[in-house]
Amino acid sequence: MPFPKYTKADLEKIVSTQLDNLNAVHDLLKIMKLQNELIENANKKLKDEIIDFKRRVNYGTGKFE
C-alpha cells in the first residue's frame, strides 16, 4: 500500500492546525491553573473559618462563647 503524497501546502496546513490546537490546549491549561488556585484559596478560607467556628463553640452546651 503506497503512502499518501502530501504537498508542501498540505504539510504547512497540518502544522498550522497542530499549532492552533497546541495554543488552545495551552489556554485551557492556564484557565485550569487559575481555577485550581481559586479553589485552593476558597478551601483555605473555609478551613480557617471552620477552625475559628470550632474555637468559639462550646461542644458541651452547643453555645457560643
Secondary structure as UniProt FT lines:
FT   HELIX           8..56
FT   STRAND          57..58
FT   TURN            59..62
FT   STRAND          63..64
//
